[in-house]
Amino acid sequence: MRAMEGEARQGSEERRDYLSYLLRLWRAGDGKRPTWRASLKSAHTGEQVSFANLEDLFHFLRIQTGTVPSADGDTQES
């Protein structure tokens, strides 16, 4: 996730109206408990970031879009 940390910080500081990524998803691990892995490649910069699980991917996207779940589970724009 380090490759786009600067973008993540920037995304939380300013409003973005358009984002574009190439998303790759794959399963890793044994057959009993496979885990989904993901990577995003920015169409704007070409930078790529990888995620160990889907929760990390969703967290990154929430930062990029400025949406943060509230304590009661509703999503609010920051």
N, CA, C and O atoms as a GROMACS GRO file, in nm:
protein
  312
    1MET      N    1   0.082  -0.119   0.000
    1MET     CA    2   0.000   0.000   0.000
    1MET      C    3   0.087   0.125   0.000
    1MET      O    4   0.033   0.235  -0.012
    2ARG      N    5   0.215   0.112   0.013
    2ARG     CA    6   0.302   0.228   0.025
    2ARG      C    7   0.313   0.310  -0.104
    2ARG      O    8   0.334   0.430  -0.098
    3ALA      N    9   0.298   0.245  -0.219
    3ALA     CA   10   0.319   0.316  -0.346
    3ALA      C   11   0.224   0.432  -0.363
    3ALA      O   12   0.260   0.530  -0.428
    4MET      N   13   0.104   0.424  -0.307
    4MET     CA   14   0.006   0.531  -0.326
    4MET      C   15  -0.030   0.603  -0.196
    4MET      O   16  -0.132   0.670  -0.189
    5GLU      N   17   0.054   0.590  -0.094
    5GLU     CA   18   0.022   0.658   0.032
    5GLU      C   19   0.013   0.807   0.013
    5GLU      O   20  -0.072   0.872   0.074
    6GLY      N   21   0.099   0.865  -0.071
    6GLY     CA   22   0.092   1.008  -0.098
    6GLY      C   23  -0.040   1.045  -0.160
    6GLY      O   24  -0.098   1.148  -0.127
    7GLU      N   25  -0.088   0.961  -0.251
    7GLU     CA   26  -0.219   0.986  -0.312
    7GLU      C   27  -0.329   0.971  -0.209
    7GLU      O   28  -0.427   1.045  -0.212
    8ALA      N   29  -0.314   0.875  -0.118
    8ALA     CA   30  -0.416   0.855  -0.015
    8ALA      C   31  -0.426   0.978   0.074
    8ALA      O   32  -0.536   1.024   0.105
    9ARG      N   33  -0.312   1.030   0.114
    9ARG     CA   34  -0.314   1.152   0.196
    9ARG      C   35  -0.373   1.268   0.117
    9ARG      O   36  -0.455   1.344   0.169
   10GLN      N   37  -0.332   1.281  -0.007
   10GLN     CA   38  -0.384   1.388  -0.091
   10GLN      C   39  -0.535   1.372  -0.109
   10GLN      O   40  -0.608   1.471  -0.106
   11GLY      N   41  -0.582   1.248  -0.127
   11GLY     CA   42  -0.724   1.223  -0.146
   11GLY      C   43  -0.806   1.263  -0.026
   11GLY      O   44  -0.920   1.305  -0.041
   12SER      N   45  -0.749   1.251   0.093
   12SER     CA   46  -0.823   1.289   0.212
   12SER      C   47  -0.820   1.439   0.234
   12SER      O   48  -0.901   1.492   0.310
   13GLU      N   49  -0.727   1.509   0.168
   13GLU     CA   50  -0.714   1.653   0.186
   13GLU      C   51  -0.794   1.733   0.084
   13GLU      O   52  -0.830   1.848   0.110
   14GLU      N   53  -0.822   1.675  -0.030
   14GLU     CA   54  -0.894   1.747  -0.133
   14GLU      C   55  -1.001   1.656  -0.192
   14GLU      O   56  -0.988   1.533  -0.188
   15ARG      N   57  -1.104   1.714  -0.245
   15ARG     CA   58  -1.212   1.637  -0.303
   15ARG      C   59  -1.174   1.592  -0.443
   15ARG      O   60  -1.121   1.669  -0.523
   16ARG      N   61  -1.201   1.466  -0.472
   16ARG     CA   62  -1.176   1.413  -0.604
   16ARG      C   63  -1.309   1.380  -0.668
   16ARG      O   64  -1.396   1.320  -0.605
   17ASP      N   65  -1.325   1.418  -0.792
   17ASP     CA   66  -1.450   1.392  -0.863
   17ASP      C   67  -1.440   1.273  -0.958
   17ASP      O   68  -1.542   1.225  -1.007
   18TYR      N   69  -1.319   1.226  -0.985
   18TYR     CA   70  -1.303   1.114  -1.076
   18TYR      C   71  -1.176   1.039  -1.041
   18TYR      O   72  -1.068   1.098  -1.030
   19LEU      N   73  -1.188   0.909  -1.025
   19LEU     CA   74  -1.073   0.821  -1.001
   19LEU      C   75  -1.083   0.704  -1.097
   19LEU      O   76  -1.193   0.659  -1.128
   20SER      N   77  -0.969   0.655  -1.143
   20SER     CA   78  -0.970   0.542  -1.234
   20SER      C   79  -0.856   0.448  -1.199
   20SER      O   80  -0.740   0.489  -1.189
   21TYR      N   81  -0.890   0.321  -1.179
   21TYR     CA   82  -0.792   0.218  -1.144
   21TYR      C   83  -0.818   0.091  -1.223
   21TYR      O   84  -0.932   0.062  -1.260
   22LEU      N   85  -0.713   0.017  -1.248
   22LEU     CA   86  -0.726  -0.120  -1.295
   22LEU      C   87  -0.720  -0.206  -1.170
   22LEU      O   88  -0.623  -0.202  -1.096
   23LEU      N   89  -0.825  -0.285  -1.147
   23LEU     CA   90  -0.836  -0.370  -1.029
   23LEU      C   91  -0.805  -0.514  -1.068
   23LEU      O   92  -0.860  -0.567  -1.165
   24ARG      N   93  -0.715  -0.578  -0.991
   24ARG     CA   94  -0.687  -0.720  -1.008
   24ARG      C   95  -0.720  -0.791  -0.877
   24ARG      O   96  -0.683  -0.743  -0.770
   25LEU      N   97  -0.790  -0.904  -0.886
   25LEU     CA   98  -0.826  -0.985  -0.770
   25LEU      C   99  -0.782  -1.128  -0.794
   25LEU      O  100  -0.794  -1.180  -0.905
   26TRP      N  101  -0.731  -1.194  -0.688
   26TRP     CA  102  -0.696  -1.335  -0.697
   26TRP      C  103  -0.703  -1.399  -0.559
   26TRP      O  104  -0.690  -1.331  -0.457
   27ARG      N  105  -0.724  -1.529  -0.557
   27ARG     CA  106  -0.729  -1.603  -0.431
   27ARG      C  107  -0.592  -1.661  -0.402
   27ARG      O  108  -0.525  -1.712  -0.492
   28ALA      N  109  -0.551  -1.654  -0.276
   28ALA     CA  110  -0.423  -1.709  -0.233
   28ALA      C  111  -0.446  -1.793  -0.109
   28ALA      O  112  -0.544  -1.774  -0.038
   29GLY      N  113  -0.356  -1.885  -0.085
   29GLY     CA  114  -0.367  -1.968   0.035
   29GLY      C  115  -0.417  -2.107   0.001
   29GLY      O  116  -0.439  -2.142  -0.115
   30ASP      N  117  -0.433  -2.186   0.107
   30ASP     CA  118  -0.475  -2.325   0.087
   30ASP      C  119  -0.625  -2.332   0.060
   30ASP      O  120  -0.696  -2.233   0.074
   31GLY      N  121  -0.671  -2.448   0.020
   31GLY     CA  122  -0.810  -2.468  -0.015
   31GLY      C  123  -0.906  -2.453   0.100
   31GLY      O  124  -1.025  -2.427   0.078
   32LYS      N  125  -0.859  -2.469   0.223
   32LYS     CA  126  -0.947  -2.460   0.340
   32LYS      C  127  -0.984  -2.316   0.374
   32LYS      O  128  -1.100  -2.288   0.404
   33ARG      N  129  -0.889  -2.227   0.369
   33ARG     CA  130  -0.914  -2.087   0.405
   33ARG      C  131  -0.845  -1.992   0.307
   33ARG      O  132  -0.752  -1.922   0.345
   34PRO      N  133  -0.889  -1.990   0.182
   34PRO     CA  134  -0.825  -1.898   0.087
   34PRO      C  135  -0.857  -1.752   0.122
   34PRO      O  136  -0.962  -1.722   0.179
   35THR      N  137  -0.766  -1.666   0.086
   35THR     CA  138  -0.782  -1.523   0.109
   35THR      C  139  -0.779  -1.452  -0.025
   35THR      O  140  -0.698  -1.484  -0.112
   36TRP      N  141  -0.867  -1.355  -0.042
   36TRP     CA  142  -0.864  -1.273  -0.162
   36TRP      C  143  -0.756  -1.167  -0.148
   36TRP      O  144  -0.750  -1.099  -0.046
   37ARG      N  145  -0.673  -1.154  -0.247
   37ARG     CA  146  -0.572  -1.049  -0.257
   37ARG      C  147  -0.616  -0.953  -0.368
   37ARG      O  148  -0.699  -0.988  -0.452
   38ALA      N  149  -0.559  -0.834  -0.367
   38ALA     CA  150  -0.599  -0.735  -0.468
   38ALA      C  151  -0.482  -0.642  -0.499
   38ALA      O  152  -0.390  -0.626  -0.419
   39SER      N  153  -0.489  -0.582  -0.616
   39SER     CA  154  -0.398  -0.474  -0.650
   39SER      C  155  -0.474  -0.372  -0.733
   39SER      O  156  -0.567  -0.406  -0.807
   40LEU      N  157  -0.433  -0.248  -0.719
   40LEU     CA  158  -0.488  -0.139  -0.799
   40LEU      C  159  -0.373  -0.071  -0.872
   40LEU      O  160  -0.265  -0.052  -0.817
   41LYS      N  161  -0.399  -0.036  -0.997
   41LYS     CA  162  -0.302   0.042  -1.074
   41LYS      C  163  -0.372   0.169  -1.116
   41LYS      O  164  -0.476   0.164  -1.182
   42SER      N  165  -0.316   0.282  -1.079
   42SER     CA  166  -0.375   0.412  -1.112
   42SER      C  167  -0.364   0.437  -1.263
   42SER      O  168  -0.256   0.429  -1.321
   43ALA      N  169  -0.478   0.468  -1.323
   43ALA     CA  170  -0.479   0.503  -1.465
   43ALA      C  171  -0.416   0.640  -1.488
   43ALA      O  172  -0.373   0.671  -1.599
   44HIS      N  173  -0.411   0.722  -1.384
   44HIS     CA  174  -0.357   0.858  -1.396
   44HIS      C  175  -0.205   0.861  -1.382
   44HIS      O  176  -0.138   0.933  -1.455
   45THR      N  177  -0.151   0.783  -1.288
   45THR     CA  178  -0.008   0.790  -1.259
   45THR      C  179   0.068   0.663  -1.295
   45THR      O  180   0.190   0.667  -1.309
   46GLY      N  181  -0.003   0.551  -1.311
   46GLY     CA  182   0.063   0.424  -1.338
   46GLY      C  183   0.115   0.355  -1.213
   46GLY      O  184   0.165   0.243  -1.220
   47GLU      N  185   0.103   0.421  -1.098
   47GLU     CA  186   0.149   0.361  -0.974
   47GLU      C  187   0.058   0.244  -0.936
   47GLU      O  188  -0.062   0.245  -0.963
   48GLN      N  189   0.119   0.143  -0.873
   48GLN     CA  190   0.045   0.025  -0.834
   48GLN      C  191   0.057   0.004  -0.684
   48GLN      O  192   0.162   0.031  -0.624
   49VAL      N  193  -0.050  -0.045  -0.624
   49VAL     CA  194  -0.050  -0.076  -0.482
   49VAL      C  195  -0.118  -0.212  -0.464
   49VAL      O  196  -0.215  -0.242  -0.533
   50SER      N  197  -0.066  -0.292  -0.372
   50SER     CA  198  -0.119  -0.426  -0.347
   50SER      C  199  -0.182  -0.433  -0.209
   50SER      O  200  -0.144  -0.359  -0.118
   51PHE      N  201  -0.279  -0.522  -0.194
   51PHE     CA  202  -0.353  -0.536  -0.069
   51PHE      C  203  -0.356  -0.683  -0.028
   51PHE      O  204  -0.378  -0.771  -0.111
   52ALA      N  205  -0.333  -0.709   0.100
   52ALA     CA  206  -0.331  -0.845   0.154
   52ALA      C  207  -0.471  -0.903   0.168
   52ALA      O  208  -0.488  -1.024   0.175
   53ASN      N  209  -0.572  -0.815   0.174
   53ASN     CA  210  -0.710  -0.861   0.189
   53ASN      C  211  -0.804  -0.754   0.137
   53ASN      O  212  -0.763  -0.641   0.110
   54LEU      N  213  -0.931  -0.790   0.123
   54LEU     CA  214  -1.029  -0.697   0.069
   54LEU      C  215  -1.057  -0.581   0.163
   54LEU      O  216  -1.088  -0.471   0.118
   55GLU      N  217  -1.048  -0.604   0.294
   55GLU     CA  218  -1.072  -0.495   0.389
   55GLU      C  219  -0.972  -0.382   0.369
   55GLU      O  220  -1.008  -0.264   0.376
   56ASP      N  221  -0.845  -0.417   0.344
   56ASP     CA  222  -0.743  -0.313   0.319
   56ASP      C  223  -0.774  -0.238   0.189
   56ASP      O  224  -0.756  -0.116   0.182
   57LEU      N  225  -0.818  -0.310   0.087
   57LEU     CA  226  -0.858  -0.246  -0.039
   57LEU      C  227  -0.971  -0.147  -0.016
   57LEU      O  228  -0.965  -0.033  -0.063
   58PHE      N  229  -1.076  -0.190   0.056
   58PHE     CA  230  -1.190  -0.102   0.081
   58PHE      C  231  -1.149   0.019   0.164
   58PHE      O  232  -1.197   0.130   0.141
   59HIS      N  233  -1.060  -0.001   0.261
   59HIS     CA  234  -1.012   0.111   0.343
   59HIS      C  235  -0.942   0.214   0.254
   59HIS      O  236  -0.965   0.334   0.268
   60PHE      N  237  -0.856   0.167   0.165
   60PHE     CA  238  -0.786   0.256   0.073
   60PHE      C  239  -0.885   0.336  -0.012
   60PHE      O  240  -0.870   0.457  -0.030
   61LEU      N  241  -0.987   0.266  -0.065
   61LEU     CA  242  -1.085   0.334  -0.149
   61LEU      C  243  -1.168   0.436  -0.070
   61LEU      O  244  -1.204   0.541  -0.123
   62ARG      N  245  -1.197   0.405   0.056
   62ARG     CA  246  -1.268   0.503   0.140
   62ARG      C  247  -1.184   0.628   0.160
   62ARG      O  248  -1.236   0.739   0.156
   63ILE      N  249  -1.055   0.611   0.180
   63ILE     CA  250  -0.966   0.726   0.194
   63ILE      C  251  -0.964   0.806   0.065
   63ILE      O  252  -0.975   0.929   0.067
   64GLN      N  253  -0.950   0.738  -0.048
   64GLN     CA  254  -0.944   0.806  -0.178
   64GLN      C  255  -1.072   0.883  -0.208
   64GLN      O  256  -1.066   0.991  -0.267
   65THR      N  257  -1.186   0.830  -0.168
   65THR     CA  258  -1.314   0.895  -0.199
   65THR      C  259  -1.361   0.988  -0.089
   65THR      O  260  -1.460   1.059  -0.106
   66GLY      N  261  -1.290   0.989   0.024
   66GLY     CA  262  -1.328   1.078   0.133
   66GLY      C  263  -1.450   1.030   0.209
   66GLY      O  264  -1.516   1.110   0.276
   67THR      N  265  -1.481   0.901   0.201
   67THR     CA  266  -1.594   0.846   0.276
   67THR      C  267  -1.541   0.762   0.390
   67THR      O  268  -1.451   0.680   0.373
   68VAL      N  269  -1.600   0.782   0.506
   68VAL     CA  270  -1.555   0.711   0.625
   68VAL      C  271  -1.677   0.656   0.696
   68VAL      O  272  -1.772   0.731   0.721
   69PRO      N  273  -1.678   0.527   0.731
   69PRO     CA  274  -1.793   0.475   0.805
   69PRO      C  275  -1.802   0.538   0.944
   69PRO      O  276  -1.701   0.554   1.012
   70SER      N  277  -1.922   0.574   0.984
   70SER     CA  278  -1.942   0.629   1.118
   70SER      C  279  -1.955   0.516   1.219
   70SER      O  280  -1.956   0.399   1.181
   71ALA      N  281  -1.965   0.550   1.346
   71ALA     CA  282  -1.976   0.450   1.452
   71ALA      C  283  -2.100   0.364   1.436
   71ALA      O  284  -2.098   0.247   1.475
   72ASP      N  285  -2.208   0.418   1.380
   72ASP     CA  286  -2.332   0.340   1.364
   72ASP      C  287  -2.338   0.264   1.232
   72ASP      O  288  -2.440   0.203   1.200
   73GLY      N  289  -2.227   0.267   1.154
   73GLY     CA  290  -2.221   0.190   1.032
   73GLY      C  291  -2.259   0.266   0.906
   73GLY      O  292  -2.235   0.216   0.796
   74ASP      N  293  -2.316   0.385   0.919
   74ASP     CA  294  -2.350   0.466   0.802
   74ASP      C  295  -2.222   0.523   0.742
   74ASP      O  296  -2.127   0.551   0.815
   75THR      N  297  -2.220   0.541   0.613
   75THR     CA  298  -2.104   0.601   0.546
   75THR      C  299  -2.129   0.750   0.531
   75THR      O  300  -2.234   0.792   0.482
   76GLN      N  301  -2.031   0.828   0.574
   76GLN     CA  302  -2.042   0.974   0.566
   76GLN      C  303  -1.922   1.028   0.491
   76GLN      O  304  -1.811   0.976   0.505
   77GLU      N  305  -1.942   1.130   0.412
   77GLU     CA  306  -1.830   1.194   0.346
   77GLU      C  307  -1.760   1.284   0.446
   77GLU      O  308  -1.823   1.353   0.526
   78SER      N  309  -1.627   1.280   0.440
   78SER     CA  310  -1.549   1.364   0.531
   78SER      C  311  -1.518   1.496   0.468
   78SER      O  312  -1.453   1.581   0.530
   0.00000   0.00000   0.00000
